[in-house]
Amino acid sequence: MKRICIDPGHGGYDPGAVGPSGVKEKDINLAVAKLLADKLRNVGKEVILTRAGDLVPWRPDNDLWERCNIANKANADIFISIHCNSANNPAATGTETFCYQRVGASFDLSQAVQNSLVQTLGLPDRGVKTANFYVLKATKMPAILVELAFINNPREEALLNSPGFQNTCAEAIFKGLGGDEMFPKVKIKVNGKVLTGFINNDLSYAPVRALAEALGAKVEWDAATKTVTIAKGVK
């Protein structure tokens, strides 16, 4: 599992479901998707987002096809569509995950992610369900659709709108995908210090700052350009 396509549901002209205080589903979906993308990239995964902002460049009548096409053209290994649930009943509550059929890799993936979400979020377990959703049947790789919580439920709307809860949702999905255990750990010994890295495709990766400082170098981080500068240490 090297390349992951994350689909923040709705966007642009389509707000998705709207909570009682006006929170839009599309905004929650995007926030959680971007947090999940960061976590995956931090462990060396390649991530494709079907949208990285509110803009949706395609026509409404092509929406679902375009999302699947992005994943299929990228030859993604898995596809995850992120959503918030909604119902007529304001007391509706809980988390559920959908797949196309109750067999195969998609079902296994949906179970792992659902279990992690329920354990982490502490919301009622609505289980793994099958559905004839276009994004689940038109994608060529294992695909799941996650319904984090009910945005029409005032309590869950408030949770969904909280940056802390959004990060918890992303962390739960990340753990369901394998979390930090996606890659084998490796010990890296440098000048008597032991650092922890990971192995991917027979290459060892180590934390940049810790490795550079163990070698006596100076490390500077430029947040504006997202650049790490390593300079020889001053003796």
QUIGIRA-V254451 format. One record per backbone hydrogen bond with DSSP energy under -1.0 kcal/mol. CO is the residue of the C=O (numbers start at 1). NH is the residue of the N-H. If there is no record, write none. Layout:
co={CO/CO}
nh={NH/NH}
//
This chain:
co={2/3/3/4/5/6/7/11/14/15/17/19/23/24/25/26/27/28/29/30/31/32/33/34/35/36/37/38/40/40/41/46/48/59/60/62/63/64/65/66/67/68/69/70/71/72/78/79/80/81/82/83/85/89/95/96/97/98/99/104/105/106/107/108/109/110/111/112/113/114/115/116/117/118/124/127/129/133/133/134/142/144/145/146/147/149/153/154/155/156/157/159/162/163/164/165/166/167/168/169/170/171/172/173/174/175/178/179/184/186/188/190/193/195/197/198/200/203/205/207/208/209/210/211/212/213/218/220/222/222/227/229/231}
nh={46/77/78/48/80/50/82/14/11/26/25/22/19/28/29/30/31/32/33/34/35/36/37/38/39/40/41/42/43/45/44/4/6/62/63/66/67/68/69/70/71/72/73/74/76/75/5/144/7/146/9/148/151/92/126/147/129/145/131/108/109/110/111/112/113/114/115/116/117/118/119/120/121/122/95/97/99/136/137/138/79/81/98/83/96/85/157/158/159/160/161/162/166/167/168/169/170/171/172/173/174/175/176/177/179/178/181/182/199/197/195/193/190/188/186/205/203/200/198/211/212/213/214/215/217/216/231/229/226/227/222/220/218}
//
